[in-house]
Amino acid sequence: MLAIAARDRGQVPLCCQILIYPMRDDPTGSTRAAPPFIGTIGWNAQANRFGGSALLDQPAGGARVPPGSVPARAPVLQGLPPTFLGVGAIDLFVDEDIADAQRLAAAGVPVRPQVVPGAYHGFDFIAPASQAARSFADACQRVLRTAFTTA
């Protein structure tokens, strides 16, 4: 939401956006169910319904949402900065994040999606010393280094 607002306002140029298992679409866990093995650790459908509804001040997954509140419903993605989008393979947000990465790519936004096998929501905070978390952090740092050395 912030990158879209920055693009639209034209006041703060962004060199990249780093999206770490982001909540991009409000129907997940509300009107769109996840497979039973997805989203059971770290963040689940019930928490997502509550969070989405609190953000929107209406039930999540409805036909209309306040403008600028749900990035996956943004009609125009062109002009966004290069994007790193990382998510775990069993995170509740995996499907919406993959779909969002595809939408970004189709809009001509350079996007680097990373789906971490076996990872759940918050895996890198819960097990920061794990190989998966270290590799994930390294990938984020590489993207940031590249963005700030070419900006």
C-alpha positions as CSV (number, residue, x, y, z in Angstrom):
1,M,0.0,0.0,0.0
2,L,2.9,2.3,0.8
3,A,4.7,1.8,-2.5
4,I,1.5,2.4,-4.4
5,A,0.8,5.6,-2.5
6,A,4.4,6.8,-3.0
7,R,4.1,6.1,-6.7
8,D,0.8,7.9,-7.0
9,R,1.9,10.9,-5.0
10,G,5.2,11.2,-6.9
11,Q,7.0,12.8,-3.9
12,V,9.2,10.0,-2.7
13,P,11.0,7.9,-5.3
14,L,11.4,4.3,-4.2
15,C,14.4,2.2,-5.4
16,C,12.8,-1.1,-4.3
17,Q,10.2,-2.7,-2.1
18,I,10.9,-5.7,0.1
19,L,7.7,-7.7,0.9
20,I,8.1,-10.3,3.6
21,Y,5.2,-12.7,3.6
22,P,2.8,-9.8,3.0
23,M,-0.9,-9.8,3.5
24,R,-1.9,-8.6,0.0
25,D,-5.5,-9.7,-0.5
26,D,-8.3,-9.6,2.1
27,P,-10.4,-12.7,0.9
28,T,-7.7,-15.1,2.1
29,G,-9.2,-17.0,5.1
30,S,-12.5,-15.0,4.7
31,T,-14.2,-15.9,1.5
32,R,-11.4,-17.9,0.0
33,A,-10.3,-20.9,2.0
34,A,-6.7,-22.3,2.1
35,P,-5.8,-26.0,1.8
36,P,-5.9,-27.6,5.3
37,F,-2.1,-27.8,5.6
38,I,-1.6,-24.1,4.7
39,G,-1.7,-21.4,7.3
40,T,-1.7,-23.5,10.5
41,I,1.5,-22.1,12.0
42,G,2.3,-18.5,12.8
43,W,-0.8,-16.9,11.2
44,N,-4.1,-18.6,10.5
45,A,-7.4,-17.9,8.7
46,Q,-9.1,-16.7,11.9
47,A,-6.4,-14.2,12.7
48,N,-6.4,-13.0,9.1
49,R,-10.2,-12.5,9.0
50,F,-9.9,-10.5,12.2
51,G,-6.9,-8.4,10.9
52,G,-8.4,-7.8,7.5
53,S,-11.8,-6.8,9.0
54,A,-10.1,-4.5,11.5
55,L,-8.1,-2.8,8.8
56,L,-11.0,-2.4,6.4
57,D,-13.6,-1.5,9.2
58,Q,-15.9,-4.0,7.5
59,P,-15.9,-7.8,7.0
60,A,-12.8,-8.9,4.9
61,G,-13.5,-10.4,1.5
62,G,-16.4,-8.1,0.6
63,A,-17.1,-6.8,-2.9
64,R,-15.9,-3.3,-2.1
65,V,-13.0,-2.1,0.0
66,P,-11.8,1.4,0.8
67,P,-9.5,2.7,-2.0
68,G,-5.8,2.0,-1.4
69,S,-6.5,-0.5,1.4
70,V,-5.9,-3.8,-0.4
71,P,-2.8,-4.0,-2.7
72,A,-4.0,-7.0,-4.6
73,R,-7.1,-5.1,-5.7
74,A,-5.0,-2.1,-7.1
75,P,-6.0,-1.7,-10.7
76,V,-2.6,-0.3,-11.8
77,L,0.7,-1.8,-10.8
78,Q,2.9,-0.2,-13.5
79,G,5.5,2.2,-12.1
80,L,6.1,0.3,-8.9
81,P,9.8,-0.2,-7.9
82,P,11.6,-3.5,-8.3
83,T,10.1,-5.9,-5.8
84,F,11.4,-8.8,-3.7
85,L,8.4,-10.9,-2.5
86,G,9.3,-13.7,-0.1
87,V,6.9,-16.2,1.5
88,G,6.9,-19.6,3.0
89,A,5.4,-22.6,1.1
90,I,3.0,-23.3,4.0
91,D,2.3,-19.7,4.9
92,L,-1.4,-18.7,4.7
93,F,-0.4,-16.0,2.2
94,V,1.5,-18.2,-0.3
95,D,-1.2,-18.3,-2.9
96,E,-2.0,-14.6,-2.8
97,D,1.7,-13.7,-2.8
98,I,2.5,-15.8,-5.8
99,A,-0.5,-14.4,-7.6
100,D,0.6,-10.9,-6.7
101,A,4.2,-11.6,-8.0
102,Q,2.6,-12.7,-11.3
103,R,0.5,-9.5,-11.5
104,L,3.6,-7.4,-10.8
105,A,5.6,-9.2,-13.5
106,A,2.7,-8.9,-16.0
107,A,2.7,-5.1,-15.3
108,G,6.4,-4.9,-16.1
109,V,7.6,-4.5,-12.6
110,P,10.9,-6.4,-12.0
111,V,9.9,-8.9,-9.3
112,R,11.9,-11.5,-7.5
113,P,9.6,-14.0,-5.8
114,Q,11.0,-16.4,-3.3
115,V,9.0,-19.3,-1.9
116,V,10.8,-21.0,0.9
117,P,10.0,-24.8,1.1
118,G,8.4,-25.9,4.3
119,A,8.4,-22.4,5.8
120,Y,5.5,-21.0,7.7
121,H,4.5,-17.4,8.6
122,G,7.2,-15.8,10.7
123,F,9.7,-18.7,10.3
124,D,12.6,-16.4,10.1
125,F,11.8,-14.8,13.5
126,I,11.0,-18.1,15.2
127,A,14.0,-19.9,13.9
128,P,16.5,-17.2,12.8
129,A,19.5,-19.6,13.0
130,S,17.9,-22.1,10.6
131,Q,19.4,-22.5,7.1
132,A,16.1,-21.4,5.6
133,A,16.0,-18.2,7.6
134,R,19.7,-17.4,6.9
135,S,19.2,-18.0,3.2
136,F,16.1,-15.8,3.2
137,A,17.9,-13.0,5.0
138,D,20.8,-13.3,2.6
139,A,18.4,-13.0,-0.4
140,C,16.8,-9.8,1.1
141,Q,20.2,-8.3,1.8
142,R,21.3,-9.0,-1.8
143,V,18.2,-7.2,-3.2
144,L,18.8,-4.2,-0.9
145,R,22.5,-4.0,-1.8
146,T,21.6,-4.1,-5.5
147,A,18.9,-1.5,-5.1
148,F,21.0,1.0,-3.2
149,T,24.1,0.6,-5.4
150,T,22.2,1.2,-8.6
151,A,19.9,3.9,-7.3
